Amino acid sequence: MKSIRLPMTKEDAVSLRIGDVISLQGMIATGRDRMHRYLFDERPPAAHIPFDLRGSVLYHCGPIVKKTPEGYQVFAAGPTTSMRVERYTAQVIADYGMRGVMGKGGMGAKTLDALKEHGCVYLQAIGGAAVYLAERVTKVAGVWKLEEFGMAEAMWILEVNDFPAIVTMDAHGKNLHEEIEKKSRSIFETLIAPRRGIAM
């Protein structure tokens, strides 16, 4: 497992390949559908966002967060489906300079092209492990647009330690999701080939 200290440099991102298992250390930001749509449509200057996204990871996640006397505490931080923000991601990467986007399920060709162009990677977080991933959050460093967007859609700034993920789309145009799909289709075709000559 490779330990990645955030913020990442372009060289850090380019050094990663599909299949690499990594752990993130440092600050990440969350962003779901509404946040992506806002960044895409409004294109607020980076100076208006209370966290420098350059070199960081934008996590497709709507965490469950509770206000405590000591501040905010994250109780669940599982990934959401990344394809929901496919139409926005290439522009958001270009405008704000993240080196990673993270979620589940992979993304499309437009995002893959943007990863290659800008030196960025897509990270697959562990689905079904929301509580475990919340335990990797050591601090809620801030939140943006909470009152306007609500808990799930706000941008949460999270300090993480040993946050696990797998590189499934890299800066070299490789897409592990596509490779697995092709291999699965090939195996499926092999399995059903003997049955094709059987009359039903």
N, CA and C atoms as an extended XYZ file, in Angstrom:
600
Properties=species:S:1:pos:R:3:atomname:S:1:resname:S:1:resid:I:1 pbc="F F F"
N         0.845       -1.190        0.000 N   MET     1
C         0.000        0.000        0.000 CA  MET     1
C         0.885        1.245        0.000 C   MET     1
N         0.538        2.182       -0.882 N   LYS     2
C         1.291        3.428       -0.968 CA  LYS     2
C         0.609        4.500       -0.124 C   LYS     2
N         1.395        5.180        0.705 N   SER     3
C         0.869        6.289        1.486 CA  SER     3
C         1.011        7.576        0.675 C   SER     3
N        -0.100        8.285        0.494 N   ILE     4
C        -0.103        9.518       -0.292 CA  ILE     4
C        -0.413       10.688        0.622 C   ILE     4
N         0.535       11.606        0.716 N   ARG     5
C         0.361       12.806        1.527 CA  ARG     5
C        -0.254       13.900        0.674 C   ARG     5
N        -1.323       14.487        1.164 N   LEU     6
C        -2.007       15.571        0.464 CA  LEU     6
C        -1.538       16.925        0.992 C   LEU     6
N        -1.467       17.927        0.093 N   PRO     7
C        -1.852       17.890       -1.314 CA  PRO     7
C        -0.851       17.113       -2.163 C   PRO     7
N        -1.358       16.506       -3.243 N   MET     8
C        -0.535       15.764       -4.195 CA  MET     8
C         0.054       16.704       -5.229 C   MET     8
N         1.235       16.374       -5.698 N   THR     9
C         1.795       17.051       -6.858 CA  THR     9
C         1.348       16.313       -8.122 C   THR     9
N         1.564       16.941       -9.260 N   LYS    10
C         1.262       16.262      -10.519 CA  LYS    10
C         2.119       15.012      -10.643 C   LYS    10
N         3.378       15.096      -10.194 N   GLU    11
C         4.271       13.937      -10.257 CA  GLU    11
C         3.732       12.788       -9.398 C   GLU    11
N         3.179       13.110       -8.233 N   ASP    12
C         2.562       12.083       -7.386 CA  ASP    12
C         1.444       11.360       -8.136 C   ASP    12
N         0.568       12.152       -8.748 N   ALA    13
C        -0.585       11.572       -9.444 CA  ALA    13
C        -0.151       10.723      -10.634 C   ALA    13
N         0.805       11.232      -11.401 N   VAL    14
C         1.256       10.521      -12.597 CA  VAL    14
C         1.983        9.229      -12.237 C   VAL    14
N         2.559        9.179      -11.043 N   SER    15
C         3.290        7.971      -10.622 CA  SER    15
C         2.352        6.815      -10.298 C   SER    15
N         1.064        7.099      -10.109 N   LEU    16
C         0.107        6.066       -9.732 CA  LEU    16
C        -0.424        5.344      -10.963 C   LEU    16
N        -0.698        4.054      -10.806 N   ARG    17
C        -1.223        3.222      -11.893 CA  ARG    17
C        -2.470        2.485      -11.418 C   ARG    17
N        -3.328        2.106      -12.365 N   ILE    18
C        -4.515        1.361      -11.973 CA  ILE    18
C        -4.109        0.097      -11.210 C   ILE    18
N        -4.852       -0.198      -10.182 N   GLY    19
C        -4.555       -1.338       -9.328 CA  GLY    19
C        -3.756       -0.989       -8.095 C   GLY    19
N        -3.153        0.211       -8.065 N   ASP    20
C        -2.407        0.626       -6.882 CA  ASP    20
C        -3.361        0.809       -5.703 C   ASP    20
N        -3.020        0.222       -4.572 N   VAL    21
C        -3.769        0.416       -3.329 CA  VAL    21
C        -3.053        1.498       -2.536 C   VAL    21
N        -3.791        2.536       -2.153 N   ILE    22
C        -3.166        3.673       -1.485 CA  ILE    22
C        -3.886        3.996       -0.183 C   ILE    22
N        -3.232        4.778        0.646 N   SER    23
C        -3.893        5.360        1.812 CA  SER    23
C        -3.609        6.862        1.791 C   SER    23
N        -4.646        7.638        2.014 N   LEU    24
C        -4.539        9.096        1.960 CA  LEU    24
C        -4.304        9.668        3.343 C   LEU    24
N        -3.422       10.660        3.382 N   GLN    25
C        -3.138       11.393        4.614 CA  GLN    25
C        -3.257       12.891        4.306 C   GLN    25
N        -4.093       13.584        5.072 N   GLY    26
C        -4.214       15.024        4.862 CA  GLY    26
C        -5.649       15.451        4.664 C   GLY    26
N        -5.846       16.563        3.941 N   MET    27
C        -7.166       17.155        3.786 CA  MET    27
C        -7.807       16.774        2.460 C   MET    27
N        -9.079       16.351        2.543 N   ILE    28
C        -9.882       16.117        1.358 CA  ILE    28
C       -11.162       16.938        1.488 C   ILE    28
N       -11.883       17.084        0.371 N   ALA    29
C       -13.163       17.800        0.389 CA  ALA    29
C       -14.234       16.889       -0.199 C   ALA    29
N       -15.452       16.980        0.321 N   THR    30
C       -16.558       16.218       -0.234 CA  THR    30
C       -17.332       17.069       -1.230 C   THR    30
N       -17.988       16.398       -2.172 N   GLY    31
C       -18.837       17.105       -3.121 CA  GLY    31
C       -19.755       16.124       -3.823 C   GLY    31
N       -21.055       16.360       -3.733 N   ARG    32
C       -22.035       15.521       -4.430 CA  ARG    32
C       -22.649       16.307       -5.588 C   ARG    32
N       -23.820       15.891       -6.020 N   ASP    33
C       -24.437       16.443       -7.227 CA  ASP    33
C       -24.583       17.968       -7.183 C   ASP    33
N       -25.177       18.469       -6.115 N   ARG    34
C       -25.465       19.906       -6.083 CA  ARG    34
C       -24.195       20.738       -6.055 C   ARG    34
N       -23.186       20.275       -5.317 N   MET    35
C       -21.921       21.020       -5.267 CA  MET    35
C       -21.243       21.025       -6.635 C   MET    35
N       -21.242       19.883       -7.312 N   HIS    36
C       -20.650       19.828       -8.654 CA  HIS    36
C       -21.401       20.737       -9.617 C   HIS    36
N       -22.715       20.711       -9.543 N   ARG    37
C       -23.513       21.563      -10.433 CA  ARG    37
C       -23.225       23.045      -10.168 C   ARG    37
N       -23.074       23.402       -8.902 N   TYR    38
C       -22.757       24.781       -8.538 CA  TYR    38
C       -21.381       25.185       -9.072 C   TYR    38
N       -20.379       24.330       -8.869 N   LEU    39
C       -19.033       24.632       -9.364 CA  LEU    39
C       -19.014       24.722      -10.886 C   LEU    39
N       -19.809       23.882      -11.538 N   PHE    40
C       -19.867       23.842      -13.000 CA  PHE    40
C       -20.594       25.059      -13.562 C   PHE    40
N       -21.746       25.382      -12.991 N   ASP    41
C       -22.568       26.472      -13.528 CA  ASP    41
C       -22.067       27.850      -13.112 C   ASP    41
N       -21.740       27.996      -11.850 N   GLU    42
C       -21.357       29.309      -11.318 CA  GLU    42
C       -19.868       29.609      -11.452 C   GLU    42
N       -19.061       28.563      -11.491 N   ARG    43
C       -17.604       28.693      -11.581 CA  ARG    43
C       -17.051       29.750      -10.608 C   ARG    43
N       -17.331       29.593       -9.305 N   PRO    44
C       -16.832       30.582       -8.341 CA  PRO    44
C       -15.302       30.601       -8.338 C   PRO    44
N       -14.684       31.767       -8.209 N   PRO    45
C       -13.220       31.814       -8.135 CA  PRO    45
C       -12.701       30.954       -6.983 C   PRO    45
N       -11.546       30.352       -7.183 N   ALA    46
C       -10.974       29.483       -6.147 CA  ALA    46
C       -10.837       30.221       -4.819 C   ALA    46
N       -10.593       31.531       -4.891 N   ALA    47
C       -10.428       32.327       -3.673 CA  ALA    47
C       -11.719       32.415       -2.862 C   ALA    47
N       -12.873       32.144       -3.473 N   HIS    48
C       -14.151       32.205       -2.768 CA  HIS    48
C       -14.497       30.879       -2.092 C   HIS    48
N       -13.721       29.845       -2.363 N   ILE    49
C       -13.947       28.541       -1.736 CA  ILE    49
C       -13.025       28.448       -0.519 C   ILE    49
N       -13.554       28.121        0.655 N   PRO    50
C       -12.736       28.154        1.875 CA  PRO    50
C       -11.792       26.966        2.032 C   PRO    50
N       -11.363       26.405        0.920 N   PHE    51
C       -10.394       25.309        0.932 CA  PHE    51
C        -9.739       25.274       -0.430 C   PHE    51
N        -8.419       25.169       -0.448 N   ASP    52
C        -7.688       25.128       -1.708 CA  ASP    52
C        -7.764       23.712       -2.268 C   ASP    52
N        -8.517       23.557       -3.339 N   LEU    53
C        -8.699       22.241       -3.938 CA  LEU    53
C        -7.487       21.771       -4.734 C   LEU    53
N        -6.558       22.673       -5.020 N   ARG    54
C        -5.391       22.287       -5.821 CA  ARG    54
C        -4.592       21.197       -5.105 C   ARG    54
N        -4.403       20.098       -5.810 N   GLY    55
C        -3.618       19.002       -5.254 CA  GLY    55
C        -4.376       18.094       -4.312 C   GLY    55
N        -5.637       18.410       -4.062 N   SER    56
C        -6.405       17.612       -3.112 CA  SER    56
C        -7.260       16.573       -3.843 C   SER    56
N        -8.135       15.933       -3.084 N   VAL    57
C        -9.057       14.923       -3.599 CA  VAL    57
C       -10.476       15.411       -3.323 C   VAL    57
N       -11.316       15.389       -4.353 N   LEU    58
C       -12.732       15.708       -4.189 CA  LEU    58
C       -13.488       14.387       -4.084 C   LEU    58
N       -14.075       14.155       -2.932 N   TYR    59
C       -14.690       12.873       -2.582 CA  TYR    59
C       -16.192       12.930       -2.814 C   TYR    59
N       -16.703       12.024       -3.645 N   HIS    60
C       -18.132       11.932       -3.908 CA  HIS    60
C       -18.795       11.245       -2.720 C   HIS    60
N       -19.222       12.048       -1.785 N   CYS    61
C       -19.687       11.531       -0.495 CA  CYS    61
C       -20.630       12.541        0.140 C   CYS    61
N       -21.709       12.044        0.711 N   GLY    62
C       -22.591       12.864        1.530 CA  GLY    62
C       -22.528       12.353        2.957 C   GLY    62
N       -21.588       12.831        3.740 N   PRO    63
C       -21.363       12.249        5.071 CA  PRO    63
C       -22.511       12.525        6.038 C   PRO    63
N       -22.624       11.663        7.026 N   ILE    64
C       -23.534       11.901        8.148 CA  ILE    64
C       -22.693       12.519        9.257 C   ILE    64
N       -23.056       13.741        9.626 N   VAL    65
C       -22.235       14.539       10.532 CA  VAL    65
C       -23.110       15.046       11.676 C   VAL    65
N       -22.547       15.051       12.870 N   LYS    66
C       -23.271       15.561       14.035 CA  LYS    66
C       -22.482       16.693       14.675 C   LYS    66
N       -23.210       17.733       15.081 N   LYS    67
C       -22.575       18.843       15.802 CA  LYS    67
C       -22.423       18.454       17.264 C   LYS    67
N       -21.219       18.592       17.798 N   THR    68
C       -20.933       18.276       19.195 CA  THR    68
C       -20.351       19.519       19.863 C   THR    68
N       -20.240       19.519       21.183 N   PRO    69
C       -19.632       20.677       21.851 CA  PRO    69
C       -18.201       20.951       21.386 C   PRO    69
N       -17.525       19.909       20.915 N   GLU    70
C       -16.146       20.067       20.452 CA  GLU    70
C       -16.070       20.444       18.965 C   GLU    70
N       -17.205       20.415       18.271 N   GLY    71
C       -17.213       20.671       16.833 CA  GLY    71
C       -18.024       19.608       16.119 C   GLY    71
N       -17.749       19.398       14.860 N   TYR    72
C       -18.464       18.396       14.084 CA  TYR    72
C       -17.766       17.044       14.173 C   TYR    72
N       -18.584       15.973       14.173 N   GLN    73
C       -18.050       14.616       14.145 CA  GLN    73
C       -18.728       13.828       13.033 C   GLN    73
N       -17.921       13.123       12.233 N   VAL    74
C       -18.439       12.327       11.126 CA  VAL    74
C       -18.738       10.917       11.612 C   VAL    74
N       -19.960       10.430       11.350 N   PHE    75
C       -20.375        9.096       11.765 CA  PHE    75
C       -20.441        8.111       10.609 C   PHE    75
N       -20.598        8.607        9.394 N   ALA    76
C       -20.622        7.755        8.203 CA  ALA    76
C       -20.068        8.565        7.037 C   ALA    76
N       -19.209        7.913        6.240 N   ALA    77
C       -18.546        8.643        5.151 CA  ALA    77
C       -18.296        7.725        3.961 C   ALA    77
N       -19.334        7.000        3.561 N   GLY    78
C       -19.197        6.104        2.420 CA  GLY    78
C       -19.312        6.833        1.093 C   GLY    78
N       -18.782        6.237        0.028 N   PRO    79
C       -18.817        6.874       -1.288 CA  PRO    79
C       -20.181        6.770       -1.939 C   PRO    79
N       -20.495        7.747       -2.796 N   THR    80
C       -21.688        7.679       -3.628 CA  THR    80
C       -21.271        7.405       -5.072 C   THR    80
N       -22.241        7.104       -5.914 N   THR    81
C       -21.961        6.719       -7.298 CA  THR    81
C       -21.418        7.896       -8.099 C   THR    81
N       -20.239        7.734       -8.650 N   SER    82
C       -19.530        8.842       -9.293 CA  SER    82
C       -20.112        9.246      -10.640 C   SER    82
N       -20.713        8.319      -11.369 N   MET    83
C       -21.229        8.648      -12.698 CA  MET    83
C       -22.302        9.733      -12.650 C   MET    83
N       -22.875        9.963      -11.495 N   ARG    84
C       -23.881       11.009      -11.361 CA  ARG    84
C       -23.308       12.389      -11.644 C   ARG    84
N       -22.000       12.549      -11.492 N   VAL    85
C       -21.392       13.868      -11.719 CA  VAL    85
C       -20.448       13.858      -12.921 C   VAL    85
N       -20.606       12.869      -13.804 N   GLU    86
C       -19.738       12.762      -14.979 CA  GLU    86
C       -19.762       14.019      -15.834 C   GLU    86
N       -20.916       14.594      -16.045 N   ARG    87
C       -21.024       15.749      -16.944 CA  ARG    87
C       -20.282       16.981      -16.426 C   ARG    87
N       -20.017       17.034      -15.120 N   TYR    88
C       -19.383       18.203      -14.520 CA  TYR    88
C       -17.882       18.052      -14.287 C   TYR    88
N       -17.413       16.825      -14.157 N   THR    89
C       -16.102       16.580      -13.550 CA  THR    89
C       -14.930       17.111      -14.356 C   THR    89
N       -14.950       16.973      -15.671 N   ALA    90
C       -13.813       17.443      -16.475 CA  ALA    90
C       -13.572       18.932      -16.270 C   ALA    90
N       -14.646       19.712      -16.281 N   GLN    91
C       -14.486       21.150      -16.084 CA  GLN    91
C       -14.040       21.483      -14.667 C   GLN    91
N       -14.584       20.773      -13.681 N   VAL    92
C       -14.216       21.049      -12.288 CA  VAL    92
C       -12.739       20.750      -12.057 C   VAL    92
N       -12.241       19.653      -12.633 N   ILE    93
C       -10.807       19.357      -12.534 CA  ILE    93
C        -9.981       20.469      -13.173 C   ILE    93
N       -10.383       20.903      -14.354 N   ALA    94
C        -9.641       21.953      -15.069 CA  ALA    94
C        -9.657       23.270      -14.301 C   ALA    94
N       -10.805       23.605      -13.695 N   ASP    95
C       -10.941       24.898      -13.018 CA  ASP    95
C       -10.251       24.940      -11.670 C   ASP    95
N       -10.236       23.810      -10.937 N   TYR    96
C        -9.808       23.854       -9.536 CA  TYR    96
C        -8.589       23.008       -9.206 C   TYR    96
N        -8.093       22.223      -10.146 N   GLY    97
C        -6.779       21.613       -9.994 CA  GLY    97
C        -6.656       20.470       -9.012 C   GLY    97
N        -7.754       19.718       -8.792 N   MET    98
C        -7.598       18.542       -7.930 CA  MET    98
C        -6.657       17.545       -8.592 C   MET    98
N        -6.020       16.709       -7.806 N   ARG    99
C        -5.210       15.604       -8.326 CA  ARG    99
C        -5.910       14.267       -8.166 C   ARG    99
N        -7.056       14.279       -7.510 N   GLY   100
C        -7.818       13.048       -7.368 CA  GLY   100
C        -9.299       13.329       -7.241 C   GLY   100
N       -10.112       12.446       -7.806 N   VAL   101
C       -11.544       12.405       -7.510 CA  VAL   101
C       -11.816       10.992       -7.009 C   VAL   101
N       -12.732       10.886       -6.057 N   MET   102
C       -12.913        9.601       -5.387 CA  MET   102
C       -14.397        9.338       -5.185 C   MET   102
N       -14.780        8.096       -5.416 N   GLY   103
C       -16.161        7.694       -5.207 CA  GLY   103
C       -16.278        6.206       -5.405 C   GLY   103
N       -17.374        5.781       -6.065 N   LYS   104
C       -17.513        4.360       -6.376 CA  LYS   104
C       -18.089        4.201       -7.775 C   LYS   104
N       -17.681        3.124       -8.431 N   GLY   105
C       -18.272        2.755       -9.702 CA  GLY   105
C       -17.565        3.252      -10.941 C   GLY   105
N       -16.561        4.104      -10.780 N   GLY   106
C       -15.845        4.612      -11.940 CA  GLY   106
C       -16.590        5.731      -12.642 C   GLY   106
N       -15.957        6.266      -13.704 N   MET   107
C       -16.534        7.381      -14.454 CA  MET   107
C       -16.345        7.147      -15.939 C   MET   107
N       -16.778        8.111      -16.751 N   GLY   108
C       -16.825        7.932      -18.180 CA  GLY   108
C       -15.618        8.453      -18.931 C   GLY   108
N       -15.753        8.432      -20.261 N   ALA   109
C       -14.643        8.786      -21.144 CA  ALA   109
C       -14.217       10.238      -20.996 C   ALA   109
N       -15.173       11.125      -20.768 N   LYS   110
C       -14.841       12.549      -20.637 CA  LYS   110
C       -13.950       12.794      -19.421 C   LYS   110
N       -14.299       12.145      -18.328 N   THR   111
C       -13.466       12.270      -17.127 CA  THR   111
C       -12.098       11.630      -17.348 C   THR   111
N       -12.065       10.465      -17.985 N   LEU   112
C       -10.784        9.795      -18.239 CA  LEU   112
C        -9.867       10.694      -19.054 C   LEU   112
N       -10.405       11.375      -20.056 N   ASP   113
C        -9.605       12.316      -20.850 CA  ASP   113
C        -9.073       13.454      -19.979 C   ASP   113
N        -9.912       13.950      -19.068 N   ALA   114
C        -9.486       15.042      -18.183 CA  ALA   114
C        -8.396       14.593      -17.220 C   ALA   114
N        -8.504       13.356      -16.721 N   LEU   115
C        -7.452       12.835      -15.836 CA  LEU   115
C        -6.113       12.826      -16.561 C   LEU   115
N        -6.123       12.383      -17.793 N   LYS   116
C        -4.899       12.308      -18.584 CA  LYS   116
C        -4.360       13.694      -18.905 C   LYS   116
N        -5.253       14.608      -19.246 N   GLU   117
C        -4.826       15.956      -19.634 CA  GLU   117
C        -4.236       16.740      -18.468 C   GLU   117
N        -4.819       16.573      -17.283 N   HIS   118
C        -4.442       17.431      -16.153 CA  HIS   118
C        -3.583       16.732      -15.103 C   HIS   118
N        -3.309       15.433      -15.258 N   GLY   119
C        -2.510       14.736      -14.262 CA  GLY   119
C        -3.283       14.490      -12.987 C   GLY   119
N        -4.298       13.645      -13.095 N   CYS   120
C        -5.239       13.405      -12.004 CA  CYS   120
C        -5.591       11.924      -12.016 C   CYS   120
N        -6.124       11.400      -10.919 N   VAL   121
C        -6.520        9.988      -10.848 CA  VAL   121
C        -7.917        9.863      -10.261 C   VAL   121
N        -8.578        8.764      -10.616 N   TYR   122
C        -9.847        8.411       -9.989 CA  TYR   122
C        -9.582        7.305       -8.979 C   TYR   122
N       -10.122        7.484       -7.779 N   LEU   123
C        -9.913        6.548       -6.682 CA  LEU   123
C       -11.231        5.892       -6.302 C   LEU   123
N       -11.209        4.572       -6.213 N   GLN   124
C       -12.377        3.810       -5.774 CA  GLN   124
C       -12.293        3.644       -4.264 C   GLN   124
N       -13.259        4.233       -3.558 N   ALA   125
C       -13.347        4.027       -2.114 CA  ALA   125
C       -14.138        2.749       -1.843 C   ALA   125
N       -14.131        2.295       -0.615 N   ILE   126
C       -14.770        1.032       -0.252 CA  ILE   126
C       -16.258        1.243       -0.052 C   ILE   126
N       -17.075        0.650       -0.922 N   GLY   127
C       -18.513        0.702       -0.744 CA  GLY   127
C       -18.957       -0.162        0.418 C   GLY   127
N       -20.004        0.257        1.111 N   GLY   128
C       -20.528       -0.525        2.226 CA  GLY   128
C       -19.701       -0.446        3.493 C   GLY   128
N       -18.797        0.506        3.558 N   ALA   129
C       -17.916        0.631        4.736 CA  ALA   129
C       -17.964        2.048        5.291 C   ALA   129
N       -19.161        2.641        5.315 N   ALA   130
C       -19.290        4.049        5.684 CA  ALA   130
C       -18.787        4.353        7.090 C   ALA   130
N       -19.078        3.460        8.028 N   VAL   131
C       -18.646        3.701        9.410 CA  VAL   131
C       -17.135        3.545        9.526 C   VAL   131
N       -16.598        2.502        8.907 N   TYR   132
C       -15.144        2.316        8.919 CA  TYR   132
C       -14.437        3.528        8.317 C   TYR   132
N       -14.928        4.033        7.194 N   LEU   133
C       -14.283        5.183        6.553 CA  LEU   133
C       -14.416        6.431        7.423 C   LEU   133
N       -15.538        6.562        8.122 N   ALA   134
C       -15.685        7.699        9.042 CA  ALA   134
C       -14.632        7.661       10.140 C   ALA   134
N       -14.234        6.475       10.531 N   GLU   135
C       -13.189        6.352       11.555 CA  GLU   135
C       -11.831        6.799       11.045 C   GLU   135
N       -11.677        6.890        9.729 N   ARG   136
C       -10.438        7.393        9.129 CA  ARG   136
C       -10.407        8.919        9.105 C   ARG   136
N       -11.530        9.551        9.453 N   VAL   137
C       -11.601       11.018        9.512 CA  VAL   137
C       -11.184       11.458       10.907 C   VAL   137
N       -10.091       12.179       10.987 N   THR   138
C        -9.572       12.597       12.296 CA  THR   138
C       -10.079       13.964       12.730 C   THR   138
N       -10.610       14.734       11.747 N   LYS   139
C       -11.057       16.085       12.093 CA  LYS   139
C       -11.926       16.638       10.975 C   LYS   139
N       -12.993       17.345       11.360 N   VAL   140
C       -13.741       18.151       10.401 CA  VAL   140
C       -13.160       19.561       10.470 C   VAL   140
N       -12.447       19.940        9.416 N   ALA   141
C       -11.735       21.217        9.421 CA  ALA   141
C       -12.604       22.390        8.975 C   ALA   141
N       -13.755       22.089        8.369 N   GLY   142
C       -14.625       23.165        7.928 CA  GLY   142
C       -15.761       22.639        7.082 C   GLY   142
N       -16.702       23.516        6.766 N   VAL   143
C       -17.826       23.161        5.906 CA  VAL   143
C       -18.247       24.417        5.145 C   VAL   143
N       -18.681       24.206        3.909 N   TRP   144
C       -19.073       25.305        3.029 CA  TRP   144
C       -20.446       25.001        2.440 C   TRP   144
N       -21.322       26.009        2.441 N   LYS   145
C       -22.669       25.916        1.863 CA  LYS   145
C       -23.574       24.977        2.655 C   LYS   145
N       -23.347       24.832        3.942 N   LEU   146
C       -24.154       23.916        4.746 CA  LEU   146
C       -25.607       24.376        4.825 C   LEU   146
N       -25.843       25.628        5.148 N   GLU   147
C       -27.206       26.123        5.297 CA  GLU   147
C       -27.938       26.124        3.954 C   GLU   147
N       -27.221       26.431        2.885 N   GLU   148
C       -27.834       26.529        1.566 CA  GLU   148
C       -28.091       25.158        0.945 C   GLU   148
N       -27.147       24.240        1.077 N   PHE   149
C       -27.223       22.953        0.382 CA  PHE   149
C       -27.655       21.797        1.274 C   PHE   149
N       -27.507       21.926        2.588 N   GLY   150
C       -27.821       20.834        3.497 CA  GLY   150
C       -26.616       19.940        3.745 C   GLY   150
N       -26.765       19.036        4.726 N   MET   151
C       -25.640       18.221        5.178 CA  MET   151
C       -25.016       17.391        4.069 C   MET   151
N       -25.835       16.663        3.316 N   ALA   152
C       -25.291       15.713        2.338 CA  ALA   152
C       -24.625       16.409        1.158 C   ALA   152
N       -25.144       17.589        0.773 N   GLU   153
C       -24.660       18.244       -0.441 CA  GLU   153
C       -23.631       19.340       -0.177 C   GLU   153
N       -23.419       19.710        1.074 N   ALA   154
C       -22.414       20.720        1.401 CA  ALA   154
C       -21.009       20.178        1.119 C   ALA   154
N       -20.048       21.069        1.049 N   MET   155
C       -18.652       20.650        0.936 CA  MET   155
C       -18.053       20.591        2.340 C   MET   155
N       -17.705       19.384        2.753 N   TRP   156
C       -17.068       19.174        4.054 CA  TRP   156
C       -15.563       19.042        3.839 C   TRP   156
N       -14.808       19.744        4.660 N   ILE   157
C       -13.349       19.672        4.605 CA  ILE   157
C       -12.911       18.725        5.713 C   ILE   157
N       -12.355       17.590        5.312 N   LEU   158
C       -12.058       16.508        6.256 CA  LEU   158
C       -10.568       16.215        6.297 C   LEU   158
N       -10.045       16.131        7.511 N   GLU   159
C        -8.671       15.645        7.685 CA  GLU   159
C        -8.744       14.132        7.853 C   GLU   159
N        -8.016       13.408        7.009 N   VAL   160
C        -8.074       11.950        7.056 CA  VAL   160
C        -6.701       11.361        7.327 C   VAL   160
N        -6.711       10.179        7.902 N   ASN   161
C        -5.473        9.453        8.172 CA  ASN   161
C        -5.677        7.992        7.787 C   ASN   161
N        -4.781        7.464        6.944 N   ASP   162
C        -4.879        6.081        6.478 CA  ASP   162
C        -6.238        5.793        5.846 C   ASP   162
N        -6.705        6.693        4.998 N   PHE   163
C        -7.969        6.526        4.300 CA  PHE   163
C        -7.712        5.681        3.055 C   PHE   163
N        -8.273        4.462        2.980 N   PRO   164
C        -7.900        3.524        1.914 CA  PRO   164
C        -8.682        3.751        0.618 C   PRO   164
N        -8.013        3.497       -0.499 N   ALA   165
C        -8.660        3.580       -1.809 CA  ALA   165
C        -7.816        2.812       -2.820 C   ALA   165
N        -8.414        2.523       -3.978 N   ILE   166
C        -7.712        1.855       -5.074 CA  ILE   166
C        -7.748        2.768       -6.297 C   ILE   166
N        -6.619        2.915       -6.959 N   VAL   167
C        -6.576        3.681       -8.207 CA  VAL   167
C        -7.204        2.830       -9.295 C   VAL   167
N        -8.332        3.287       -9.844 N   THR   168
C        -9.004        2.507      -10.880 CA  THR   168
C        -9.059        3.231      -12.226 C   THR   168
N        -8.720        4.518      -12.249 N   MET   169
C        -8.543        5.263      -13.492 CA  MET   169
C        -7.327        6.153      -13.289 C   MET   169
N        -6.348        6.053      -14.187 N   ASP   170
C        -5.114        6.793      -13.930 CA  ASP   170
C        -4.882        7.902      -14.956 C   ASP   170
N        -3.752        8.592      -14.791 N   ALA   171
C        -3.416        9.728      -15.645 CA  ALA   171
C        -2.810        9.298      -16.976 C   ALA   171
N        -2.801        7.991      -17.227 N   HIS   172
C        -2.225        7.458      -18.465 CA  HIS   172
C        -3.301        6.881      -19.389 C   HIS   172
N        -4.561        7.181      -19.070 N   GLY   173
C        -5.653        6.734      -19.929 CA  GLY   173
C        -6.137        5.325      -19.657 C   GLY   173
N        -5.689        4.711      -18.569 N   LYS   174
C        -6.096        3.346      -18.231 CA  LYS   174
C        -7.310        3.374      -17.306 C   LYS   174
N        -8.243        2.450      -17.561 N   ASN   175
C        -9.484        2.391      -16.809 CA  ASN   175
C        -9.738        0.949      -16.377 C   ASN   175
N        -9.534        0.679      -15.102 N   LEU   176
C        -9.692       -0.680      -14.580 CA  LEU   176
C       -11.140       -1.150      -14.681 C   LEU   176
N       -12.087       -0.245      -14.562 N   HIS   177
C       -13.496       -0.609      -14.671 CA  HIS   177
C       -13.792       -1.171      -16.066 C   HIS   177
N       -13.258       -0.514      -17.101 N   GLU   178
C       -13.447       -0.995      -18.472 CA  GLU   178
C       -12.769       -2.342      -18.684 C   GLU   178
N       -11.557       -2.494      -18.139 N   GLU   179
C       -10.829       -3.746      -18.319 CA  GLU   179
C       -11.566       -4.912      -17.659 C   GLU   179
N       -12.114       -4.684      -16.476 N   ILE   180
C       -12.865       -5.737      -15.792 CA  ILE   180
C       -14.143       -6.066      -16.561 C   ILE   180
N       -14.804       -5.036      -17.085 N   GLU   181
C       -16.023       -5.267      -17.860 CA  GLU   181
C       -15.736       -6.093      -19.108 C   GLU   181
N       -14.650       -5.762      -19.808 N   LYS   182
C       -14.294       -6.526      -21.014 CA  LYS   182
C       -13.956       -7.970      -20.669 C   LYS   182
N       -13.194       -8.160      -19.590 N   LYS   183
C       -12.830       -9.519      -19.186 CA  LYS   183
C       -14.059      -10.313      -18.768 C   LYS   183
N       -14.959       -9.665      -18.044 N   SER   184
C       -16.185      -10.339      -17.607 CA  SER   184
C       -17.045      -10.720      -18.802 C   SER   184
N       -17.137       -9.809      -19.776 N   ARG   185
C       -17.929      -10.105      -20.968 CA  ARG   185
C       -17.336      -11.284      -21.732 C   ARG   185
N       -16.007      -11.329      -21.809 N   SER   186
C       -15.340      -12.418      -22.509 CA  SER   186
C       -15.609      -13.760      -21.824 C   SER   186
N       -15.529      -13.770      -20.500 N   ILE   187
C       -15.808      -15.000      -19.746 CA  ILE   187
C       -17.261      -15.412      -19.927 C   ILE   187
N       -18.155      -14.438      -19.881 N   PHE   188
C       -19.581      -14.731      -20.064 CA  PHE   188
C       -19.850      -15.335      -21.443 C   PHE   188
N       -19.226      -14.740      -22.457 N   GLU   189
C       -19.406      -15.270      -23.815 CA  GLU   189
C       -18.899      -16.706      -23.915 C   GLU   189
N       -17.790      -17.000      -23.255 N   THR   190
C       -17.241      -18.362      -23.263 CA  THR   190
C       -18.190      -19.341      -22.561 C   THR   190
N       -18.787      -18.898      -21.480 N   LEU   191
C       -19.692      -19.747      -20.703 CA  LEU   191
C       -20.978      -20.078      -21.462 C   LEU   191
N       -21.500      -19.093      -22.209 N   ILE   192
C       -22.775      -19.336      -22.878 CA  ILE   192
C       -22.608      -19.899      -24.282 C   ILE   192
N       -21.369      -19.906      -24.811 N   ALA   193
C       -21.146      -20.379      -26.192 CA  ALA   193
C       -21.652      -21.800      -26.398 C   ALA   193
N       -21.382      -22.767      -25.498 N   PRO   194
C       -21.865      -24.140      -25.734 CA  PRO   194
C       -23.382      -24.238      -25.778 C   PRO   194
N       -24.108      -23.291      -25.181 N   ARG   195
C       -25.556      -23.361      -25.100 CA  ARG   195
C       -26.241      -22.778      -26.339 C   ARG   195
N       -25.487      -22.077      -27.142 N   ARG   196
C       -26.106      -21.375      -28.274 CA  ARG   196
C       -26.683      -22.330      -29.315 C   ARG   196
N       -26.132      -23.544      -29.383 N   GLY   197
C       -26.645      -24.499      -30.363 CA  GLY   197
C       -27.804      -25.340      -29.864 C   GLY   197
N       -28.215      -25.100      -28.612 N   ILE   198
C       -29.306      -25.885      -28.017 CA  ILE   198
C       -30.634      -25.202      -28.274 C   ILE   198
N       -31.555      -25.903      -28.899 N   ALA   199
C       -32.881      -25.349      -29.156 CA  ALA   199
C       -33.658      -25.276      -27.844 C   ALA   199
N       -34.328      -24.159      -27.652 N   MET   200
C       -35.109      -23.955      -26.430 CA  MET   200
C       -36.584      -24.261      -26.688 C   MET   200
